[in-house]
Amino acid sequence: MSEIDFHHPRYRLLKPLGRGGMGTVWEATDLESGDSVAIKLLEGDSQADRRLFESEIRTLGLLQHENIVRLVDAGSLDNGLYLTMEYLRGRPLSGLLEEPGPTDEGIEWLLGLTLQVLSALEYIHDRGIIHGDLKPSNIMVLDSNENRGRENNSPGPHSLERPPVIKLMDFGLARGSSRLRLSSLAELSRGHGGAEGGGTPLYMSPEQLASNTVTERSDLYSLGAMLYHLITRRPPFESQAAALTRKPAPPPPDQLNTACGGELARMLLSFIDDAPHQRPATAGEAAGMLREATSLANRKPERTPRLMRPVFVGRERERGIILEEFTKAREDEALRTLRLTGAGGSGKSWLLHSSGLKTRVEFDLGGRILSTSFRQDSRGAGGLGQILLQDPKTEYSAAFMRRFGPASLPNETRLAGPGASSGDGSNDKVIAEASETLRSMAARQPLMVMLEDIQYATEADIDLLERLAVALSDSPILLLLSYRNEDNSPGSLVERISGQLDRMAQPSPLHLGGLDDNALREYAESVLSPRLPAAPGLLETLSGGSGESPLALHRTLSRLVSEGSLVREADHWNHVTEPGDTKPALAEARLIDSLSPIQQRTLMAAGLIAETFDEALLGCLLEDDPEAGSIPAATAALISNGLLLEGPDGFRLAPGLGLGELLSSASPGRVGELHKRAAKLLEENPHPGAGLHLRIAGHLELGGSRPRAFAHFLEAARHGAKDYSNQLSLEAYSRALELAPERKRPGILRELGELQLRCGRMQDALDCLLEAEKLGDSRGQPELWNSIARVLHRQGRLDEAEEYFRRCLDLAEKDTSVMAKTCHGLAGLFFDRRDLGRARDYFQRSLDLHGEATEPRELVPLHLGIALIERLENNPRRCISRFKEALELARQAGDLLDIARIQGNLANTHRVLGETSVALEYLEESTRIRKLTGDRQGLAVCLNSLARIQSYRGEFQAALETTENALHTFENVGDRKGIAIALCNLGELLLLRGRTEDAREMLEECATLDRKNEGEPLACNILCNLARVQLAICEHQKAEDLFRECLRKLPPGQRQDIRAAALAGLAEIFLQREMLEAAEDALREAGGFSAIDTGVENAVELRALRMRLCRKRGDIEEAIGLGTEPGGPETGRYGAARVALELGAAYRELGPDWADKTEKYLERSLKEFESMGCPVEASEALGELSIYWHLTGEEEEAGEHLGRGETILDSGQLGARRSRFTERFKTR
């Protein structure tokens, strides 16, 4: 991979730092944090190099030690590998080889560095890792500023008491001790013969060169050979041949450099002995030998520790669960979600970024990590846009960039207020594009998407997450959501998304509690330097005083170090005072008091910023501070103390930190000036989003700049409304109103009212708009009145709404835009009154006023309104034509949900006409769009429509399962009206399956819910279905009462389908009772409705009942004529079987000459009903067949059919029907 090949969205390469056997190391800028980093790029296509590179990433991901370079990030880009490390300012030890040999003091200095190397080796050897490539160029000596940035109050680099910090690098050859072989070194050593080459034999042990098993003693050999070289300025063996033959033997070091003492010389030779057992056994033993052989032995060991930066330890169980969930998502090719919760400071970010999780996912499991935090940084970046824009293979639409890439577009593309929209700005289209982007990424590699701090997500973000979870259900993605326990409060957005995930049967939240005892011990030993075991007393203090939270644990250690109560006792760190002496709040205050003045001012500035920041922002904020040059060291000290947290996006204040006293100690003028300076720095972002505007406004208000704060609050509100961040927008509008000049209040109130209307807060919207009406002038009154009228209409106050609409018409005679909107509003009002003639007139008038230049999306609802009128007026073909016009306009506008809704309406209209194939085509496309946009509510509506088609085809079990899926989806989204409709449909389907008790319970549950719902009730539909349940179990009087109650409650001229079904039910009861005239009256009334009014299913049922009436009257030929008249496939499978049953019974009445026809139609109906799983109808067919066989003299056959019918009725919930069945057919 070359420079021009590496185009990573997070990093920008600056200059090469060095080249090794596998690739080049570059200095780069981390664009997310602004920090300098070192990036190592793999070059070439060698599989051996690739394996070694992956091994280095895995190894570094497991290591957290003050003397080992820290891994920041790793991954693959265009099939090339990279790893990102902390950028180290200093010089490698190999630079010393070009200088004269060291003096006594220089050797002492080198030995101090060597002890740090041995500390790192002891750490990795304890974890079963052999470095395998120790040499001077792999050890970096940090300069003095870098040292101060990594520990508290360390002296300069040339101090003999405390030498500079070193970092061990290049773990490309690191392996378990039984796996390193000469063959694995060959690729790296080929062509590199000097000390700078990777895998050079100059420092290799004999067993490593001989391809034997390497051990910890092999690393100690390399360390001894390296130290020999640094002291004497020549390696023990000066060529590869000499290293292989071990000849000539290396001269004693004290002969080559007289500053080297004899004891030290003998010790170095023992390190490089040919026989491994003659070398030190462990790094700890080697460190002891070094001290004994030099004046280091006379130096007093450090009595108090230094506190290093926080590190990650423990959490193996939690990491395993995350990896297990990712594996399931990958193998099942299905989206899974996992919530990571815990108190602030419990280590959620550490687990995600510092536990080696990314390495395991990307290199062991073949996945890709995408991560973001909903905490915005100083540039306003963060949230979902940060990951959605990471796919270089996708070209994004302008609407998408407006939503997720604010820096990409000029200010004039921003919208003026909540009511504004653009032709390509549909939220649904943007959501569809977002889902397609992630689906495309997941098709190439399974994804783990880390979404941190979702408590800071906006309402629009949560809505997008909910819909993406549906749209990406069949993609191999693990969504990892992290938040604090306390943010999952009732009514919060976190509770909303958590509730949905619970309803989707996703895994329960993974809670991060305290560290276990082993992790507690490891943490203390990892951050206290020098590294020593922690005494039981210290561990007891830490466990009791920190709650075992990693952040609280680090703060406790910081307090103990600052108090001087952590001391060295018998090579252990121990706490010398009793635990529990200091209350946590007091301890925190003491810790802050112990900080230096510049550290306190840095902490105060971080508290004012209150979001993620980088050192550049902090430096600008404190640029006039007399100690501004010490800000990096102060920042590092605050991180070491646990007062600041460092993450992949920068720094942020530790959660729960109380800075009230610190802030109050500063002068108000100074605090105000810092707020104004913070606002100015944030304003440098050329295109800030809603969240950044809100932050700027807050700083300006606290800084005393109220007019500018007002302007930014208003911008935040408008941006938030445009991006569907409703909660943020409502807050910003409220803050803007508090600061607004009187002359601007009416306009802001109107915008806020429009937003409240969009959020469904009707009364709040009306209050805002009415207040705006009182304060405003007449120039904007028509549009304001239009808004008030729309709210009143939504509240059901139709007369008041009409009055406001009329005012608009009177005042806006020349404003065609307002006139068009008002006519549209009046059309909807009259439509709800079912005054269809006037509704049509106003819809058409609005269309005429809009003209040709109108945006297509504004015309869609007008054509939809006219289409619905055509449907209500029984003009199905004209209805379909209007729907198609609306569909074409919606496609031009690119409004996906409008397209899906219209296609759903077209599907239902064609279904009612019996044109199921066409209906299915529209329904499939509507379902696809609903799924693409994550519209779960619309998806449930589509499922209901699909179930109706399946039912029409006689696929009742499939229809039952589809409706149950629709019910579960409605329950997930909390759509109570949808739940009621699905329950009613389920009751109807259960009845067809003969499950009368289940059907009744379902319908009664539906009735209970329906009484609580607003809008058009389902009571008549429920009554009709409950009556059919009673009819199925032969409770004819109860059924009749319910049918009549249903007919009484139906509004005149409405729901003719339910009216026809109730009349059909009454006709069936009257036919059972032989009340033929009453049956004829009911069928005649129902026959006055058209097929589109009643529905094809009811039309076929009425046809079958008329056939039975004719048969009972003796008009057999008329009955047969009704049964054989052209019907075609629109009759439906169930309807065709019903007609066949009546037709077979009619032919039977003609006598034995028509036996073939009788048997043919009755057997056909029986087969169909059994196949569809309809026990009531199947038993009826068996009963009619038993009469047929009785008439032909086949008594045994007749008895068998009658017995089969009885068995069917006995086996389910139809026992009440069984006795009536036997009595009726035996009598006949």
MARGU-816934 format. One record per residue (C-alpha): z negated, y, x negated. Coordinates in pm, whole numbers, plus 50000, padded with zeros to 5 digits. Layout:
<kedos>
ZYX ...
</kedos>
This chain:
<kedos>
500005000050000 501015033149848 499865068249924 502615074850174 501875041850351 498285051550430 498205073650739 494785067650885 493595090251171 490135092951012 490935098050641 493105120950430 493785109850073 493285136449805 493755121749457 493575088149278 490335080649096 491265048648918 493295016848928 492114980848910 493554946048930 493834946149310 494554982349391 493795019149355 490705039149440 491305073349594 489125103149666 489545111750034 488105133250311 486465117350614 487925139150890 485155128851131 482245139750914 483955162750663 482415142950375 484135131150061 484545093450040 486145068549803 488815045949952 489965014449780 493445003449887 494714968149832 498134967349668 500604938849653 501104908249871 499074882749675 497054860849910 494534855449629 494024893049598 493724896249974 491024869449985 489104886349702 489404920149871 488114906150200 485274889750010 484284923149857 484184939050202 482044910950342 479654912550048 479204950450052 478664949050428 475574927650369 473994949050095 471624978450132 470104988649797 469585021749621 471475009149314 474474994049496 477395014749623 477245018850002 480065006450224 481065032750483 483995016350658 486644989550616 489664977250802 493364970650802 496224994750856 499824983050889 498714949250752 497194965450442 493454963850370 491194992550276 487504997950221 485695031250228 482655037150009 480315066149948 481815090549701 479855089749375 479755120249152 479005109848795 480555089548512 480895052148450 478925036648164 482235027847999 482565064747907 479765060147655 481865035647452 483985064547324 480895082247184 478845074746869 476235047446888 472975056247061 469845068046885 466335055546962 466135079347256 469595069447374 468675032447368 465525039847570 467735058647819 470155028947837 467315004647896 466055026048184 469495022848343 469524985548271 466294980748462 468044995748768 470954971648719 468464943148704 466844955749028 470254954149197 470934919449050 467564906649168 468394919549516 471794902349537 470594870249367 467844867449628 470664866749885 472624839649704 475294863449567 476644863549212 478394895849109 480734878548863 482244909848707 479514930048536 480954954948288 480394991748196 483175004848417 481524989148722 478305009048675 478305045748777 475685069848639 475175096848899 474925133248798 471785153548863 472885168849196 473835134549326 470435121149221 468655148549412 470765140349713 469465104949725 465745106849677 462875130849703 462145153849407 463775132649131 464055148148787 467295153748599 469485126848448 468195128948092 464525124048172 463065093947998 460315091648254 462815088148535 466425081848423 469385090248645 470275067748934 472985041848874 475205024549126 476594989549081 480194987349207 483174963949246 482064932449424 485594918449440 484574886949251 481194882749417 480674847649552 478044822049626 476954806549300 478944774349349 482294790249432 483354812449142 485974795448925 488284805448641 491244800048875 489964827849098 489664850748797 493134844448666 494854867348916 492634896548820 492494890848446 496244886048406 497574914848201 494164931348147 492704924447807 490454954347751 487044963747869 488514983648153 490434953948299 489194935048602 487754901148516 487934907048140 486534877847936 484674901547701 481564898947919 482114864448075 479654836648013 480904804447853 480514784948178 482534811248363 485324809048108 485194771048115 485544770448496 482144754948541 479684764448814 478264799348768 474664808648842 472424839048833 472174833648456 475934840048431 475384875748556 472514879648309 474844868648027 477344895548134 474564921548146 473394911447795 476964912647659 477484946847817 474214960647677 475074945847334 478394964647350 476774997547457 474144996347181 476344983946895 479654998847015 481384964846979 481404935147218 479764902447113 483244886447092 486114909747018 488954888547155 489604863447430 490094835847169 486744843947009 485074843647352 486584809447429 485714793947089 482444813047048 483394820046689 482494839146487 478984842446624 477984878246714 475874895246446 472364906146542 472514940446714 469944955946478 472424950146191 475074970646371 472734998046495 469515003446307 468045022246603 467814988646781 464454972246715 464224936146601 462464924246918 465124940147135 467874924946916 466444890046957 466104894947330 469764905747361 470904875047172 468884853147409 470734869247700 474104858547553 473074823947441 475754797147495 473264774947678 472344789148020 468834774348006 468094795247696 468704827647887 466204844248124 465994824948450 465944854748685 466644891948687 462924898048732 462124877948419 464834896948229 463314930248336 459914918948207 461444908647873 463094942847840 459824960747892 457984938147648 460654942347379 460614980547385 458375010547424 458955007447799 456014983447791 453725012347694 454965034047977 452675034348278 454285019948587 454995044948862 451855048649072 453555063049381 456935053449526 460025073549601 461365070849955 465065062449972 467515067350260 467075045750572 468765011650555 469684984650801 467664952650813 467114924451063 468764921851406 470504888951323 469974876251680 471434907451838 474394907651601 475024871051685 475064878752059 477604906752010 479844884051803 479524856352063 480604880152342 483564892052133 484584856052070 484514849152445 486674879552516 489144868452248 489334832152357 489414839052733 491784868652691 489584887452934 487624919652914 483884916552866 481264943652846 477894944552674 475284971752705 473154979152398 469924996752493 466775007752322 464545037652267 465715066052046 465455054551686 465555017451767 468605012851545 471525009851788 473935028651560 472665010051255 473364976951425 476914987451513 477845003551182 475604989950907 474984953450988 478284939050868 479434935951230 482744953151166 483484930950869 482844899451071 485004911351360 487974923751156 488084898050875 486524866451018 487544869551384 490854888051349 489814917151570 489954954751548 487094979251589 487505012051778 484395033651789 483395067351925 480325086052036 480055107852342 478065132152130 480575158852039 480765170851682 481245206651569 484965205051645 484465192852000 485765158551906 484285126752042 484445105852357 487245083652472 489995106052336 488875097851983 489875061352028 492755065152271 494705086352023 494345061151739 497455040851818 500285053851596 502835033051790 502325051852118 503935084252227 501575102452460 502545123952757 501665160852779 499145153453054 497485127152835 497245151352543 495785178152768 493035153952869 492295137552535 493875158752262 492785194752321 493865206551979 497445195952046 498255221152314 498265259052334 495845277752553 498435287452811 498695251252921 495095253053040 494625255853413 493065285353587 490605268053813 489565236353991 492345237754242 495085240453981 497275211153896 500515203653717 503345180653783 502475157153500 498725162053508 497835135153760 494495119753674 495745086053794 498785087853570 496575096553274 494275067153353 497285044053373 498475056653035 495015051552886 494885015753010 498375008452881 497415022852540 494414999752508 496334970352655 499054975452391 496464976452111 494714945352243 498024926752263 498334930651885 494664924051799 491604916952014 489534948552039 485854956452010 485444991352154 482125007452062 481155035552299 477915051052176 475555074652356 477165071552697 474265092252834 476325121952710 479495110552890 480875132353167 481555121053520 485245119253433 484465096753135 482395073153352 485105072553618 487655064053351 485415036553211 484955021153556 488665020853622 489565008253275 487194979053329 489364968753623 492754977153473 492034957953149 490354927653307 492994904353157 492954919052804 490934905352508 488534934652477 484774937252432 483414970652553 480114978452379 478175006352550 474995020252395 472405042852552 468695050052544 466365032552787 465125065052936 468665076253026 469155048053278 467265067853541 467915067053919 470965087454010 472195091053652 475725083353538 474285056253313 472745039453617 476095042153794 478055024253521 475214999153471 475154991353840 478864984653842 478604961253543 475774942553715 477934938354026 480794925953807 478454898353678 478704911553321 475944901653074 472544918053110 471744946652870 470894936752514 467634954552444 466614964452091 462844961952061 460704964151752 461504947451421 459954913551357 457504908351071 460144897050821 462414926450897 459434950350878 458584937350530 462224938350415 462624973850540 459594986850356 460644969650034 464234982850066 463395019950102 460475022349860 461525026249495 460915009849261 461374978849470 458074959849498 456584936649761 454704953350045 451024943850066 449674929850396 447604961250447 450694983250432 452564960750674 449634962050915 449655000250898 453405001750956 453284977351247 450504996051422 451675031251355 455415028751419 455835005951715 458154986951478 461045010451567 463155015851251 463175053751284 459455055951361 458865031451077 460745053850834 458875084550951 455575066450900 456585057050545 457685092950483 454295105550601 452415080550383 454495090250079 453985127550141 450235122350190 450005102549866 448365073450047 450965048049931 449995034849587 450855006649353 448264979049342 448904947549136 452674951549159 452544957149537 452834988649746 449724993249956 448175018450194 444845030850061 443395045250385 442515029750715 445335027050970 445305048551281 443655079051115 446385102751226 447845106251574 451665104251583 452185140151703 449795153651439 451405131651174 454815145551265 453505181251243 451995173850903 455255158950785 457155190250890 454495212350728 454895193050404 458585202050381 459785228650141 460875262150292 464585254150259 464045219950414 462255236250708 465035261950753 467635234250735 465745214250995 465455244951220 469215250851194 469875214451283 467645218751587 469615249451697 472935231151662 471505202751878 474605181251828 476295161151554 477205183451259 478385181850900 477085198750588 479905224250602 478735237050939 475135237650822 476135256650509 478025282850712 475085286950947 472725293250655 475205310950425 472925341050378 469945319750288 468765326849931 468555289149868 471875279950036 472905259949729 470045235849792 471175226650145 472775192950041 469545182249867 467485194650163 469695175250403 469285143550196 465515148050188 465395152150566 467405120050603 465015102150370 462085114750578 463665102150899 463945137351045 467745137251038 469985107651117 473225101150934 476045084451124 479775079051086 480475112951251 477955133551054 474275142651087 472075148551390 468455155851467 466285124751506 465515117851874 462165128652011 461505153151729 459385182851844 460475215251675 458785239751911 456205251651660 458775253951380 461175274451594 458395296751723 457365304651367 460705321651302 461315357351418 463225360951748 465815381951571 466425355051311 466715327751578 469075349351785 471235356451481 471485319251403 472525312151763 475265338551748 476445325451412 476535289751552 478595302151847 481005320151614 481495289051404 482125267651712 484585293551843 486765287451538 488035256151714 491345269751853 491315248552171 487765238852267 487145215952562 484635219352842 481695205352647 482275227852347 482635258752570 479295249752729 477625246852387 479095280052273 477895296752593 474395282952546 474185296752192 475515330552301 473025332952587 470105324652357 471535349452105 471485377152367 475285380152414 475295375752793 478855388652869 480425365152616 478155336952734 479385342853090 483025340252977 482405307152802 480405292753092 483325301053320 485825285153079 483635254253055 483535252053434 487305255053470 488055230453193 485555205853336 487075208653683 490545202753545 489385172153352 487435158253651 484145163653464 482575174053792 478895173553697 479485194053383 481685218153578 479095222753853 476435230653594 478705255453415 479655273253739 475975276853829 475205291753486 478225314753510 477035327453850 473655336553700 475375359153444 478385370853647 479015407653727 478925414454102 482655420954124 483435386153988 480995366454202 483305361554505 486025345354295 483575322754116 481915312954443 485305303554582 486155282254279 482745265554301 483265259154672 486625242654602 484955220354344 482135211354584 484775202254841 486515179654592 483175162854514 482555156354885 479575180154903 480665195655231 477665217355316 477325230554960 481035238854961 480745256955296 477715276855178 479575288854867 482725298055058 480845316555333 478915336455071 482215344754902 483545356455239 480625380655275 481065395154925 484865395854899 487585420055004 490475412755238 493095406654970 492115370554908 490785363355254 493635341255389 493265315355113 489465317255139 489635311955516 491985282855459 489375266755233 486585272955487 488735257755762 489385226555553 485645221655498 484915226155868 487695201355948 486155175755711 482785180955884 484355173456222 483885209256350 487445211156476 487185241556704 485625263056429 488185250356180 491035259756416 489635294856452 489715300056073 493205285056047 494375309456319 492895338756125 494925327555822 498135327356026 497455362156160 496715377655819 499195358555598 502425364755789 504445373155475 502725349455233 504765317755288 502615297255047 499415304155243 501295299755570 502575265555458 499045254355361 497625266855689 500285249055896 499495217355702 495815221455784 496525227056153 498815196556159 496005174756027 493585189556278 495865182256575 496595147556435 492875139856446 492805151856807 495755128356870 497795158156991 500795142756817 503405166956948 501685197856809 500795178956490 504475170656434 505475207056497 503035220356237 503955193655979 507605203156020 506825240556011 504915235455683 507885216555540 510245244955638 507975271355482 507655252755151 511385254355077 513375237754800 511415251654505 508185234554609 506605208754382 507305173354515 503595164254524 502935191954780 505555177055014 504265141254998 501345145055245 503645162855495 506105134055506 503195109655520 501775127855820 505065126456008 505455089455918 502045081556065 502965100256383 506145079556411 504065047856375 501635058756646 504565067556871 506035032656827 509045042956618 508765017656334 512195023656180 511785061456175 508265055656039 509655034755753 512325061055682 509665088455649 507495066555428 510495061255199 511095098955176 507445103555083 507725075254829 510685091554655 508845124854634 505725107654497 507845090954229 509325124554132 505815138854108 504615109053905 501515105454121 500755068454089 498075065954353 500275083654609 502995058454524 500545029554569 499235043054901 502715047755046 503785013154933 500684999255103 501645017055426 505195003755399 503844968655345 501664970855656 504494984455869 506874956855762 504114931155815 503574942756172 507314938656226 507074903056091 509114911455779 506674895155542 509004891555242 509664928855231 505994935555296 505004913855000 507374932354766 505774965854847 502304950854836 502814935154492 503974968354346 501084986954510 498634961254370 500134964554022 499655002354023 496124999754163 495224975853885 496954997053621 494995027953722 491745009053775 491635019154144 489294991854262 488925005654611 492705006554655 492914971854504 490514958954770 492674974855041 495694956754896 493764923954898 492934928955265 496614934755341 497584904055140 495064883355336 496704894655661 500074882455535 498554849455419 496944845755761 500284852855931 501804825055721 499024801355821 497484801055471 494004805655614 491984791755322 493854814055078 493374843255317 489644835555333 489324835754953 491404867754922 489254885455181 486074874255003 487454889754682 488184921754873 484624921655011 483114917754664 485264946354532 484284969154821 480654960454749 481114968854380 482485003454455 480005009454737 482675014755007 480685007255323 483655011955555 485674987755342 482784963055345 482664964455725 486424958855758 486294929255518 483334913955704 485204917056034 488294900655883 486144872955736 484624866256076 488094862956226 489234838955952 486064817955972 486674814156344 490184801256282 488654775856041 486294764356320 483154778356155 481874795456468 478244799956357 479294815156024 481804837356204 479164850256445 476694857956164 479404876155968 480424896856271 476834905656358 476264917355999 479444937756031 478194953456356 474914963656192 476714980355904 479304996456131 476615014356332 475455031456008 478935041955896 480625074855970 484195078256093 486185056256330 483985026456428 484974989856432 482854982256739 485774972456965 487294949856701 483904933356645 483364928457021 486784912557058 486114887956774 482614879656903 484184872257242 486654848557075 483714830556911 482184824957256 485564813657386 485884788157105 482604771557206 483534773157579 480954799657672 483494815157906 481234839358094 479774854057775 483274856757635 484534874457947 481654899457937 482354907957575 486114911457632 485484935157924 482964955657723 485574958557448 488204971257694 485784996657840 484965011157500 488565014357381 489785050857394 492845054757623 496135050457443 494565038957114 494245005456932 496654987357161 496474957556927 492784952357014 493514958857382 496264932457377 493964907457202 491184913157458 493634909357751 494964877257592 491394864157568 490754871957935 494034855258034 493004823657846 489644823058028 491364827658364 493824799558284 490884776658197 489374785158536 492734781058714 492594818058820 496354821858783 496754855558953 494064871358737 495694856058428 499084870158536 497564904958583 496054904358235 499294892058076 501364917558267 499174946158143 499364933357787 503114928557821 503524965857868 502844971557498 505474968957227 505314944056940 504524971656690 501644983156912 500154948656958 501154932856627 503374902356590 500394878556596 499204891156935 502764891757069 503204854756989 499794846357140 500754864257463 504044845357467 502234811757438 499854821157720 502744831157947 504284797057878 501034780257983 500864801758299 504434791558391 503574755158326 500494756558547 502584772358824 505214745258790 507844768658643 508584744058362 512074755858284 510864791958253 508114780058017 510664761257805 512944791657810 510114813357674 509424787657402 513014783557289 514144819957303 515214833756962 512164842256759 513024836356398 510634834956107 508744866156222 506884843656469 504704832156179 503514797256102 500424798356325 502354814656608 505154788956578 502604760656605 501044776956915 504474779457079 505304743256978 502064731357144 502944747957473 506574737157446 505614700557394 503254701957695 506064717357907 508564689957811 505914664057896 505794677958251 509554670958289 508924633358274 509684603558047 513314613657994 512014641657769 509644619657568 511414626357239 511104664157282 507484660757395 506474639557099 508474660756855 506844693956949 503314680757000 503354661556671 504784692056495 502014714456628 499344688556533 500674685456180 500784723356135 497304729556273 495814702056056 497634715455753 496394750955820 492824738455876 492484750156240 490184724456411 490144740356759 493924741256781 494304706756619 491944691456875 493954708057156 497154692357019 495424658257001 494244662357361 497754670457484 499114640657290 496474617757444 497714627857791 501294621057681 500444585957558 498424579457874 501434588758090 503654565157891 501174536657940 499984535857576 496274536457655 495184525357311 497204553257148 495834578057402 492254567457330 492824569856956 494134605756982 491284615957211 488774600556969 490314619256676 489924651856866 486274644156939 485624635656574 487114668756459 484904688256698 481794668156603 482214673056227 481844710956214 480274739256411 482154731156734 479714706656892 479404728957201 483144725457261 483204687657230 481794678357574 484124702557752 487044688357553 486274652357651 485674661458015 488834682258046 491264657557891 489754625858039 489914641558386 493574649758338 
</kedos>
